[in-house]
C-alpha cells in the first residue's frame, strides 16, 4: 500500500486523514505494519522552472573569476552560498561541496534561493528572462 496526501488547512486535513484511516485500518487489522510520515511540502514545479531559468540566464551572462559556469555549477554555487555549506577535500583531489539539494528544499527555501539569485545576478547586470522574473509562473511560487 502506498498513499500520499497534500494537506492544505485544518478542515481539509481532518477529512483527508479520516479517509486515510478508512483505507489503512483493514491493512492493520490484517497484521501489516505501516509507516506514516508527515513533512513540509517541497518546492513547486513552477519554482523549479523559475530556478532553472535563472541559472540559465546566469550561465549565459556572467563570467565567474574568468570562467563561464554551466547551469549546474551555478546551482551548486548558489546553494552553497545560501546555506553556508561545507567544503571538503575530494578523494582524488579538488574539493567537494557537501550540503543541500534543491529537490529537498521547502517552498520557502526555494523562494529564498530564487531571491538570492535575483540579487546576485542583478548586481552583475543580468538581463532576466520572463520566466526568471516569474512572469510565466503562478503567483504562489513565492510561498
Secondary structure, DSSP 4 states (H G I P E B T S, - for coil): --------SHHHHHHHHHHHHHHHHHHHHTT----------B--HHHHHHHHHHHHHHHHH-EETTEE--HHHHHHHHHHHHHT-EEEE-TTSSEEEE---GGG-BHHHHHHHHHHHHHHHHHTT----TTTTTTTS-GGGG-
